[in-house]
Amino acid sequence: MATMNLNEPCHILLAIDGSEHAYTAAALLQELPLPPKCSVRAIGVFRPRDAGDLYQYDQPLHIIENDFKAAGIPITTELLAGSPAEVILETAQVNPTDLIVLGARGLRSTLGIMLGGVAQQVVEYSNHPVLIVHAPYTGIRRVLLLTDGSVYSEQAVEYLGRFRLPPGTDLRVLTVLPPLTLPYLPMNMPGLPGYPSGPVTIRTDAIPGPSEEEEKAEGQVLLDKTVDRLNRIIPEGAGLKISSLLVRGDAATEIIDYVKQNQIDLIIAGSLGTSRGKGWKLGSVSRKLIHYAGCSILIVRQVDQSINR
């Protein structure tokens, strides 16, 4: 998995389209306590049919370049032609890349790129961690780490051992238990040869499965293990405040409600994680969060170790 190792240089790919969200992504990166040798590659992508207006594509890159240099962060910029999502993915694949960063959307930006669709494609097809940033940006104070016990959410936990958050960040670990089932479930059964059709009632408590208290206990064990792991892998002196919470219900609904009620600035989640028996798939949940959570989100993906480094 690509990691932002504190003892090695890190390589960040920043996609710029001239929109408010893209500038916000750059501002977030500048606030992170990046490792001393970390470098940023900022790229702008223009479609070949727009080659006559290249000056409109250069300006945002120059602005970002000056901002990063003023902050003392090494940066290179490049203007490339092609389909935005394809160019971003290919650039990440052929260059050392530990993290892809891009704005959530770029509606009617100076570059004319609808980055909302681009962001979705990059998350779906990238083998690298992807940070999607929403505007307006007010800093990173509260971070929500999602875990479902899958190998994918474990990768997100391990990534946090190397991804630096600002000192004093309130890091909350959340897991969602499935909704409670009713003792009796009414269903309308289609008619079968030799059997009557119509409404029937299924007794759900007769179906084998963990009890409510057992689910709570399993969820708490997962949270405790996750917090313990974070305390062991996050470097001393990082200054993070780590806590955990257990909720029950539809995963996407519960997470989105919690994010809005608690003013979460950043969600961190694994991708495509399946938690059998716990009632939710992080893959489908992460897609909903990208569209509806309204805050920045970091999706941690496993990468191809064959990339030249």
Secondary structure, DSSP 8 states (H G I E B T S, - for coil): -----TTS--EEEEEE-SSHHHHHHHHHHHHS---TT-EEEEEEEE-GGGGGGHHHHHHHHHHHHHHHHHTT--EEEEEEES-HHHHHHHHHHHS--SEEEEES--TT-TT---HHHHHHHHHHH-SS-EEEE-SS-----EEEEE--SSHHHHHHHHHHTTS---TT-EEEEEEEE-----SEEEEEE--BTTB--EEEEEEGGGS----HHHHHHHHHHHHHHHHHHHHHHS-TT---EEEEEEEES-HHHHHHHHHHHTT--EEEEESS-EETTTTEEHHHHHHHHHHHS-SEEEEE----TTS--
